[in-house]
Every structure is written in structure tokens, then in C-alpha cells.
Amino acid sequence: MRLPVRQYRCYPRPGAEYDESAFGHEHRVLDLDPAAIALITVDLWNMGWGVEPLVPELGFHAEHNFVGLGKRACAEARRITEEHIAPVLAAAREAGLTIIHSNSPRVVAKHPECAYTVPEPSPSGPPEDAWPPWEIHERAREEYVATTYGPGAEAVWERMRAVADFPPPVTPVAGDLCVYQQAAVDAILRERHITAVIHVGFLLAHCLLDKPGGVRSLAAIWRAPGYRDILLRDCTIAQESHETIADFGVTKAFIFWLEATGIPTATAAEFIEAAQA
């Protein structure tokens, strides 16, 4: 598979002034073995997909709150899933790539035919002399949730966890693997001799980076030894504010940051063409 990618060059060409105006994208083609590639999706959810809310008494507000997106960004995430991620998954399956879906334990449990888990280590509580004290940790997290998502958000999220699932166009099929543990991702990649991973899903700058199987869990720039990691840049979206939603400025900024950090990106169309060649 010959996949065209781009990264961002943070230096000028010879003879040019060392100024941001002389920086730019570098384009190249990666020659990849489909048998050694895993396509990893992160947090593909059915929030905002139904004609009626998943939990009628909570309304669509609860679904937007759960995924952390306003209604315009949530609609864009749905469009991306339907128009880009679903075709990418179809092409990846046809080309023989390993398909891994990283999601919550409850969602994975709804797809037992695809679930891949590994034994969890025996729980051992935090040491008595843990620092900082756990009450500081818990208070800071509670303040974050209440301030960012509103008072009572955790209770709403618990209701939403019960109904969360994959949206219809990207439901796992036989042969896909569903995980919620980093150790399970590591085991699959080792067993299948995977050397490159391609990421799609939500949210950029949050779960797509840090969930099990996320970019920072696998990419060579953060992990040693790590994998060649590629992001399909039109198969994700970040949280946007009222100041950035018009042109999805936060999404663009994080894609730039990843490209400048060492993560090549491609588009869904480029991936599909390469997979079908």
C-alpha cells in the first residue's frame, strides 16, 4: 500500500530566512504492508444519531454533553463518521488490515463476538503515603467536571453509559476486534506483527490521543519502542468553542500540532485509493 502523507516542516529551505513564513508541509509516500497495519478507531458513539433521544427524559442535551460537543460539532462528527470513517473501514477490511475499535467496557461488552480482553492484574490500592493525597486528586477532578460540563454531569453520564454503543454505519463486524485495555491493544499488535497504525475517531486532543490504543499510547514520538502512527485528518474532530466552530479552528490547530510533532496525516480519500490500488 502506497499512502501519500504530509507532515509539517518547522524549518526553512536552504537560503531562506528562519521565519515561520518559510515553514510548510512536506509531502511523501509511505510504502506500507497491509498485513502489518492496524486501523484503530477510538470512541465511535451513537450519541446524536436517533430521531428521538436515547434517554427521552434527558433529551439530546445529555448526548451532546456526554461526547463533549455542541450540536454543530456533534452534527459534523456524524457527517465525518458517515462520509469518511465508514468508507475507510470498508476499504481497510477489504485490504486485509487489522481493525481495532477502542471503546468503553460497556460498549465492548455489547459486542462479545468481537471483544478482545486480557486478564487484569489483581487490584492493589494506592500506597498509604501516596502524594498528593487522594482527596486532592478527587476534588480537582470533581471541580473540572462540574465547571466544564455542569453540576451533576457525572450522574447524567452514568445514564448515558448504559445506552452508549457504536453508531449504525460503523458497527463492528466479524473479524474486527473491540478493546478497552491498553494491554489488549499491545497484545494484538504483537501477535499480528503490526508495525504501523492508522487512527480515526473522537475526540481529537482528548480520547483519540489518550485512550487505550490512542496516539500517545502507540506513536514512536511518545513510546519507545513505538509504532509508525498516521492520522486520517478528516476522520476526526476536536472540541470547538463559539469562537472556533465556524472554521473548526481547534481541530485544525491540533492537526497542525500533531503534524509538527511527528505524526504524518492523510485523508480518507487518499487512504481508500491506496487500499484499493
C-alpha angles and dihedrals in degrees: 000000000000108000121185112220139173134213131181120258112214095192135064129253115260111290096018124115115263092249133127089247088067094052122091150138124311116209125203141150123247118211104214134177109230090213089060097048128093120196106210123196120194126204103342101176139181094230113135095010104105131084086231127034117270088235105031097199091054096045128203090305089077092053093051090046092050094054093039097237135118118236094266094050090042090054089050091051089054092050091049091050094049100039102033116014097044093053090044090054092049092051092045092052092048090050092051100248120156108255117210123180114198110200142137121299091249093053092046089051089059089063104049092159089065101031117123116186136162128209113279118230116252109274115254118186123235115280115267091242094050113150130244096030114257092241088064090052093048094045093050091050093047090050091049094051095044094047098042102036104019138258112308094020093134091058091049091048091053089057090048094048089063093059100033116120141140116293114250100258094055103036110145116259132201108297095031118111124223119202142171100179128078088216089059091052090049091050094051094048092049095046092050096041092238115180102170132045130195118204131209132159144063149357107011110211091023128042096004087059103038112023120099106290091019127139097266090048093059116016117109090231089067105021130056114235092018140165135257099261126199128184122207095220097201091051097071144048135199130218108280131202128216086262095054107031095089093070100011090247097172091052090051092047094053093046088053090048092052093046090051091045095057106274113124116215135206136175129253091248092052091050094048092049091049092047093050097044 
